[in-house]
């Protein structure tokens, strides 16, 4: 019998971002006790990796599940290694509104704000 230890991940969703996430979860009709926000890192983007946010009905079997202010956050093991210490915020400006990421493990980024290198 083998046991797989999942990586630890600390992820912060600011109050403003959490309000927006809860609004999206409600709009999608997702049950907050089963579904939540998936935060992922995928190869691509102009700097090598890009962030992904998605409202999902349920977690995957190997997800790390974090409880956050009335909703759950799902992180897959691949993404966890790149997300530790990341702060997700929601910003409104004259250029538009959207989620931003402050990632202490990123070694570079680009002007779009949703792509990074590690």
KARAUR-V300966 format. One record per pair of residues at least 4 apart in sequence whose ideal C-beta (glycine too) atoms are under 6 Angstrom apart, sorted by the first residue. I is the first residue (numbers start at 0). GAP is how many residues later the second one is. Records with the same first field share a line. If there is no record, write none. Layout:
I = GAP, GAP
This chain:
5 = 58, 71
6 = 73, 74
8 = 55, 66, 71, 74, 75
9 = 74, 75
10 = 72, 75
11 = 75
12 = 4, 5, 55, 75
13 = 75
15 = 74
16 = 71, 72, 73
17 = 51
19 = 70
20 = 16, 50
21 = 48, 49
23 = 31
24 = 5, 30, 46
27 = 27
29 = 5, 25, 27
30 = 4
31 = 39
33 = 24
34 = 21, 22, 23
35 = 35, 36, 37, 38
36 = 36
37 = 16, 18, 36
38 = 34, 36
39 = 12, 39
40 = 8, 38, 41
41 = 8, 10
43 = 6
44 = 4, 5, 70
45 = 64, 69
46 = 61, 62, 63, 68, 69, 70
47 = 69
48 = 67
49 = 64, 65
50 = 50, 63
52 = 46
58 = 4, 6, 15
61 = 15
62 = 11, 13
63 = 11, 16
64 = 7
65 = 7
66 = 5
67 = 5
74 = 4, 5
78 = 4
81 = 36
84 = 19
85 = 15, 17
86 = 15
87 = 11, 13
88 = 11
89 = 9
90 = 9
91 = 5
99 = 13
104 = 13
105 = 10
106 = 10, 11
107 = 9
108 = 7
109 = 5
